[in-house]
Structure formats: C-alpha cells, structure tokens
C-alpha cells in the first residue's frame, strides 16, 4: 500500500490502527485526509485478517477539531456538497456498513466533523482530556455529516438542540453521561484500553459482530434526516452570515451577524 501523508495506517495482529495525522492543524479533516481515511477503511474491510479497527488522532491536543475551514472558505455550494458527500459516504456511512467493529480512541478535541466521526464509530473510548462539541453554529452554519441527527438519537432531543444551538463543548465525563462515550480513561491509558477492547472484539464470531452492527444501526440511523442536514449545511454555507462567520473565525474575531 502506498504511503499516506495525512494519516498513519498500521496493522497489529488482527487490528488495523488509523491515526489522523495533521497535529499542527489539530487533525482537521481536509479533503486529502478524508480520501486517505476512506482508503484505509476500505483496505481494513477487505483484509480478511483484520477483525477490528481503531481510529485515533496524532498528538495529545485533538482527535479531530472538525472540518478544515480554510479549505472550505469561498467554495461554491456544489463544491461544499461534494466535500460533505465524500466524508459522509466515504467515511461515516462506510463505517456503518463495515462488517468489522470500529473503535474511536478520542484524545483531546472532537469537534464538528471530529465529533460526528466519533458518533459514527461503533464504540468510543475517551481520554479524560477529551472535549466534544458541534460548534458550527458559531460560523453561521450547522453540522452537515449527520451530527444533529445522530446526536438527537444518542443524547436525546433537548440535549441535541442545546449543543447544536449553543456550539458549547462538553467534557469527557459529560459525554459519557450522555452516551457519546462508552468509557473514560486517563490519557496514558487511552490506546491501551482501545487496543484491549479491539482484541476482545477480534476474538468474537465475525458474522455475529456484523449482525449486531446491522441491527443496532437500523435503530439509530435516520437517512432522510441526514440528507436534509447535508442540504441545510450546503445552503447555509452560501449565506452572508456563513461567509462572515468563516472569515471571523480565520481572523480570530467575533462575527457580526446580519441574518442573510
């Protein structure tokens, strides 16, 4: 397999380990990283020796701090929608369709697309330093990778409204309380715990694991809601407020909303 530039990909015994590897950018999800992550997931799915997958982020500051806003700034709506579909179809929906369990080992910030990625995984192990959130509202937009739809199913209607409308971050313990994380561990134990769980799942019957994923996911995913969410994101990105929000974020200042 060719060398990746935005992720690292290794196999240990029956486990594939994918590390989002843009630490200087807080592992922000640009198009190149999304493409490589999609390729690695497909390789893991097709490899008969792989029985479980672990996804984590390089460094100790972030799992993934969301979409790379600098890459999206100024793009036409159709380009934004293609970006959304590449991430949603190529990564998040593919994780749901995989026959193998996928574990997120969250080490730091999991915001926006990073939080949506953790929600798409089957099990989430969080470091005590992890922080979760959907801050898109602060840019004048909304989550676009199914974050609101998944959040409502996992954490409930009112909490999904609160987190999506305020853009506030929550800590690892609150994420655990809401069901966004299965377990919270000290930072130096994160990968040890994730790998131990991956090894445990790798020993289970593969067809039974697939059946569990299929049935549980059928109860969780609302595909029409997620498609509507993607279109809402795309339309909002073309508004003056979204342009102002993105510009203000990049210039590190408070945005001035105009409601148009």
Number of C-alpha atoms within 10 A of each C-alpha: 6 4 9 15 12 22 21 18 20 12 13 10 11 17 21 26 21 23 21 26 24 21 18 11 14 23 29 28 26 20 18 13 20 22 16 22 25 19 15 22 23 16 14 24 22 12 12 9 14 18 26 25 28 22 24 27 29 21 17 17 20 28 35 33 27 27 22 17 16 12 12 17 15 15 13 12 18 12 13 22 18 12 17 22 18 16 25 24 14 19 23 22 19 17 24 20 14 17 21 22 23 26 23 25 29 34 28 27 27 30 27 27 29 27 26 27 25 29 21 26 20 18 21 25 26 35 25 20 19 26 26 29 25 29 24 25 18 20 23 21 22 25 23 26 27 27 26 22 25 21 24 17 14 16 17 14 13 11 14 20 15 11 20 23 15 15 19 17 18 18 17 26 20 14 22 17 12 15 16 23 23 14 21 22 19 12 17 12 13 21 21 13 18 25 20 12 16 23 18 12 19 21 11 11 10 16 11 11 16 15 12 14 19 15 10 11 15 12 9 13 17 14 13 9 13 20 16 14 20 21 16 15 22 23 16 18 26 18 17 15 20 26 20 18 24 24 19 16 16 12 10 9 10 13 19 10 13 9 9 9
